[in-house]
């Protein structure tokens, strides 16, 4: 959140100027003012007065204004008002206004401009400074015709005008620096929000990929158990042990994917995220399904002949995975044929399995997996459709290959 301009300036300057240093600066001004008090004929003389009261009055005024000067950055307006009252009291008491006291008061005005001026008062400062300088110049030009007291007042106006102008000159780059800091802060916030948005989208997509992987593992476990229970003759101990071992492997993989899914959904830090499976893992997927007992035949071009961009590689893997999951769910034990055709610009994947009659315990087809898959394929620039007859079910996808790269056919 951007801080107000005046508050930001106070924070920056207070952090740079500790209280002890402020005290030393005020003490330095007081010592300079006291030194000026002992120099004769220096100051604005309003009326003739003895030298002794003049010196003592200037010293007292310098000390009092120096004490108020300690708070020039916390209550600058009050310090200026107190300084004006001290200047007036000195003029009444001693008949003069010492240069040292004017110097301390001008520094208080300078601090008001650079520390506490607001956008509203900032519009008035140039007008006030221009008016003071204009009146001072006119007074100096008419020095021969003006009364002595009026001429002395023009000197005070000149000091105030120069101080205001100097303060504005310093404040302009300070304002620019504050605006740049606020702009950098807003840009950093926007970049962080954009990063969070990208990470959230990535986690959402990965969670969908892991959901499909878990569904595939559970379907393979169901298929393994169905193969054991549906066998015409009870399996021997060796075969039963092999089925149980395979189901254990599948359940452990499902649990690992479930942990990864939970981590993805819970993680809020902008750390690395595990990548989903891609087309390079399709061979491992086929071996896994075949070892689980599903007869799979791959025809056409070799999977290695496809050249996909990373998002398309994930979608291509999901096409094969979804086809095998549907076959395991709705036609356990049925033959699955995966035909791949590399036409250069596109790579066609067709997964076909024989339909079987549903049993009373079979799970209904929700269609959510195909809906999500169709969305992924569409976002990658591909096309997908499915077709079902009374004898078979076919999932067909056309995916774009990487442009400008050589494609090898099997």
Steps between C-alpha positions, in 0.01 A plus 500: 500500500642841405571731789411869494774725371549697819506187721752332270732800515482508879579128521798529267646806661442384857676177420797694358527760773512352852390713791854560622605638164197729498606632839853568376363688197279718720794562733711602201239752389486644854879539514503676163216730613682582825817576306307737273363675811851619591567640153403869494274652235376159374125459506186692418479813713149629563598770752808614688577309818798446736739230391488298823125423496530434130765229549329337797161510326645339187662223707177428690300499176753264337490256793119497520459456126772234505299300754192525280716412199551151647138418406505652151428168327232380739301823539642736234199734494513550876876564483449766233228671704719491812791636296289787368397586856865493614602724208227747594598492868866557413410795278288656776757436774825584318378700201678260262457160338824306503624312194552182701136485612385564141725214388341257749148609401579457130622146566169424674314630192723287276415190704129578476525509121711186464341288774136589556371675191198324348375499139247765602756736658749418225283698257515806728874498568610631158246782529621597848865479398442706186307763698775530763776527240303749290431727797864473608626595154260794479606614847868486408437691178313768694750512787556873453133590544383243755514545874780320682263261678333401170839443344599277794178299454590437136819331618291261712274434200806429289627247756160327518459493120847357438445236770167393351645482150800302620274258689284442191808437289611230743151356541442436127758216467384366837144475365627327187697250710191426710286446192763269352510296821121475504500402133766234561298368794184477288690329218644250747150433636365453147784261411440301818126481428571387145739234629239378747243483221732296278587265784134455590413415140793258484396331824143471377610339176740265678225400743286399204786297356556327833126433529512315171810308607336393827187399313711286269674327789172424675347372178799271448461369855131434436589325175760282673253396768231439240737280300565286808134465601371448146743220413317172419741312725656626823856623435789313652710651776769634266252675270302635795818635659592673173157666481519612863853634452388696193199642687731606784727680255200676346362599840838642609523702178146627556591603854812679376294691244243578769771647724629706208145622433454602863836680499406688183166610645646600837821672394487880503870576457638585159729197501556249222205287394523143379433470127222275363581193292572569134514307173848371586337286773244335272716187459514459876122542512446227240734261678321568824156430354614187318660364816170564679329254268350716226585377149623808310611508137683802355482544123611761249789737565719476808429738790859625477430648156279772650654841571279700737528829681481454880126579541410275205720221638296501821172494306622212279590293804157574648326379182660156528455496876130592480438239232660229711317614814165486322582157362592372847184650652240396248658205319739329743703232332398608148760550228620857451649618170697825485566621148743791446541687172767764441402727212773757558297799619267293716520183702187286520431276798210255483415277799243225432368236734230235469182569694377254758169465677480699823467314822279618787804608701666701223541871561308736270686723259500860625675639192701753704831351390415542132372853557825605668706322235308671218571837662875429524520382141307803377728739689799334332353559154391140446172318437344205678186291462364169620275247332315205647323216329345182632832322442776753575590837646757730331680809624671700224723807539694712251783698661731760339870426489781750557545730202838524326634170636583189309257212552617140465258230397530146619 
